[in-house]
Amino acid sequence: MSKYVKGIIIEYLRQQFQGVENALIVDVQGLNGNQSCQLRRILREQGIRLMVVKNSLARLATRDTPLGPLFEGLDGPAAVVWGGEDIVAVAKAVVSLVKDKEGRFEPLTIRRGIVDGTVYDAAGVEEVSRWPSRQDLLAQIAGTLLAPYRQVASCIQAPGAQLASCVEQQSKEDSRKEVA
């Protein structure tokens, strides 16, 4: 491959990985054409991208970027997976495809991943897939922030609810006395 072509590919990879800080490396070697298309379609539906890269060119393209450590010392065929809602969603999607009970993507394996500057091996990526997603964390934070206000609101409403209950009981008793 000429230097000119390599330069074009490196620039293309830089554009594709611009702003990407978290990604996974998977091995797709052994997937046939149909499996590969089906895998890409499933990931694309979740907003996740998969790109097979030449390691040396990807290493040059990601030098001095957050993805740089992901490609250090990497050898053999590699496909980069990124995108989605967050890296946890990407990890959950890939792990579920690797562990697919039907074995549709049996040759697919996870090699490593990078999350917030930390490189994880395959076991680490599986652990990341068990983390709560961004939406779950936001819901937990909102619940924690709103809990004191809910308690105050219930305390304010409690006397009114008790009074209403007493009035309702008294009216039932009065209606029973009138019937008798």
C-alpha positions as CSV (number, residue, x, y, z in Angstrom):
1,M,0.0,0.0,0.0
2,S,1.5,3.4,-1.0
3,K,2.1,6.2,1.5
4,Y,-0.5,8.3,-0.2
5,V,-3.2,5.6,0.2
6,K,-2.1,5.0,3.8
7,G,-2.4,8.8,4.5
8,I,-5.9,8.9,3.1
9,I,-7.0,5.9,5.2
10,I,-5.4,7.4,8.4
11,E,-7.2,10.6,7.8
12,Y,-10.5,8.8,7.3
13,L,-10.0,6.8,10.5
14,R,-9.2,10.1,12.4
15,Q,-12.5,11.6,11.2
16,Q,-14.4,8.4,12.1
17,F,-12.9,8.3,15.6
18,Q,-13.1,12.1,16.3
19,G,-14.8,12.6,19.6
20,V,-14.8,8.9,20.5
21,E,-13.4,8.2,23.9
22,N,-14.8,4.7,24.7
23,A,-14.7,1.7,22.4
24,L,-14.3,-2.0,22.2
25,I,-12.1,-4.3,20.1
26,V,-13.7,-7.5,18.9
27,D,-12.5,-10.3,16.7
28,V,-14.9,-11.0,13.8
29,Q,-12.6,-13.5,12.1
30,G,-14.6,-16.6,11.1
31,L,-17.9,-14.9,10.6
32,N,-19.3,-15.5,7.1
33,G,-20.8,-12.8,5.0
34,N,-24.4,-13.3,6.2
35,Q,-23.4,-13.4,9.8
36,S,-21.3,-10.2,9.4
37,C,-24.2,-8.4,7.7
38,Q,-26.7,-9.5,10.4
39,L,-24.3,-8.5,13.2
40,R,-23.8,-5.0,11.7
41,R,-27.5,-4.6,11.2
42,I,-28.3,-5.6,14.8
43,L,-25.6,-3.1,16.1
44,R,-26.7,-0.4,13.7
45,E,-30.3,-0.6,15.0
46,Q,-28.9,0.3,18.5
47,G,-26.8,3.2,17.1
48,I,-23.6,1.2,17.4
49,R,-20.9,1.1,14.7
50,L,-18.5,-1.7,13.8
51,M,-15.5,-1.1,11.6
52,V,-12.7,-3.6,10.8
53,V,-9.4,-1.8,10.8
54,K,-5.7,-2.4,10.1
55,N,-4.0,-2.2,13.4
56,S,-1.0,-0.2,12.3
57,L,-3.1,2.4,10.6
58,A,-5.6,2.6,13.5
59,R,-2.6,3.0,15.8
60,L,-1.3,5.9,13.7
61,A,-4.8,7.5,13.4
62,T,-5.5,7.4,17.2
63,R,-2.1,8.5,18.4
64,D,-2.5,11.2,21.0
65,T,-6.2,10.6,21.3
66,P,-8.3,9.0,24.1
67,L,-8.4,5.8,21.9
68,G,-4.6,5.6,21.5
69,P,-4.0,3.1,24.4
70,L,-6.6,0.7,22.9
71,F,-4.4,-0.1,19.9
72,E,-1.1,-0.3,21.7
73,G,0.4,-3.8,21.4
74,L,-2.6,-5.0,19.4
75,D,-2.0,-7.7,16.8
76,G,-4.1,-9.8,14.6
77,P,-7.5,-9.0,13.0
78,A,-9.5,-6.4,14.9
79,A,-12.8,-4.6,14.6
80,V,-13.6,-1.5,16.6
81,V,-17.1,-1.1,18.1
82,W,-18.3,2.3,19.4
83,G,-21.3,4.5,19.6
84,G,-24.7,3.8,21.1
85,E,-26.1,5.6,24.1
86,D,-22.9,5.0,26.2
87,I,-20.1,2.5,26.5
88,V,-22.2,0.4,28.9
89,A,-24.9,0.0,26.2
90,V,-22.2,-1.0,23.7
91,A,-20.7,-3.5,26.1
92,K,-24.1,-5.0,26.9
93,A,-25.0,-5.4,23.2
94,V,-21.7,-7.0,22.3
95,V,-21.7,-9.3,25.3
96,S,-25.2,-10.4,24.6
97,L,-24.3,-11.2,21.0
98,V,-21.2,-13.1,22.0
99,K,-23.3,-15.2,24.5
100,D,-26.2,-15.6,22.0
101,K,-27.9,-18.9,23.0
102,E,-28.6,-19.7,19.3
103,G,-24.9,-19.4,18.5
104,R,-25.6,-17.1,15.5
105,F,-22.3,-15.2,16.0
106,E,-20.2,-18.0,17.5
107,P,-16.8,-16.9,16.2
108,L,-17.3,-13.4,17.6
109,T,-15.1,-12.7,20.6
110,I,-14.3,-9.6,22.7
111,R,-10.6,-8.8,22.9
112,R,-10.5,-5.5,24.9
113,G,-12.0,-2.2,25.5
114,I,-11.3,1.3,26.7
115,V,-13.5,3.2,29.2
116,D,-12.6,6.6,30.4
117,G,-8.9,6.1,29.6
118,T,-8.7,2.6,31.3
119,V,-8.0,-0.4,29.1
120,Y,-10.0,-3.5,30.0
121,D,-9.5,-7.1,28.9
122,A,-12.4,-9.3,27.8
123,A,-13.4,-10.1,31.4
124,G,-13.3,-6.4,32.2
125,V,-15.6,-5.6,29.3
126,E,-18.0,-8.2,30.6
127,E,-17.9,-6.5,34.0
128,V,-18.6,-3.1,32.3
129,S,-21.7,-4.7,30.7
130,R,-23.1,-5.3,34.2
131,W,-22.8,-1.6,35.2
132,P,-25.9,0.5,35.2
133,S,-26.6,2.4,32.0
134,R,-26.5,6.2,31.8
135,Q,-30.3,6.4,32.0
136,D,-30.3,4.2,35.1
137,L,-27.7,6.4,36.8
138,L,-29.6,9.5,36.0
139,A,-32.8,8.0,37.4
140,Q,-31.0,7.0,40.6
141,I,-29.6,10.5,41.0
142,A,-33.0,12.1,40.4
143,G,-34.6,9.8,42.9
144,T,-31.9,10.6,45.5
145,L,-32.3,14.4,44.9
146,L,-36.1,14.3,45.0
147,A,-36.5,12.0,48.1
148,P,-36.4,14.7,50.7
149,Y,-39.0,16.7,48.9
150,R,-41.3,13.7,48.6
151,Q,-41.0,13.2,52.4
152,V,-41.9,16.9,53.0
153,A,-44.9,16.7,50.6
154,S,-46.2,13.5,52.3
155,C,-45.9,15.1,55.7
156,I,-47.8,18.2,54.6
157,Q,-50.5,16.0,53.0
158,A,-50.8,13.6,55.9
159,P,-52.9,15.8,58.3
160,G,-55.3,16.7,55.4
161,A,-55.6,13.0,54.5
162,Q,-56.3,12.0,58.1
163,L,-58.9,14.7,58.5
164,A,-60.6,13.6,55.3
165,S,-60.6,10.0,56.5
166,C,-62.2,11.1,59.8
167,V,-64.9,13.1,58.0
168,E,-65.6,10.2,55.7
169,Q,-66.0,7.8,58.6
170,Q,-68.2,10.2,60.5
171,S,-70.5,10.6,57.6
172,K,-70.8,6.8,57.2
173,E,-71.7,6.5,60.8
174,D,-74.3,9.3,60.5
175,S,-75.9,7.7,57.5
176,R,-76.1,4.4,59.3
177,K,-77.8,6.1,62.3
178,E,-80.4,7.7,60.0
179,V,-81.2,4.4,58.3
180,A,-81.8,2.7,61.7
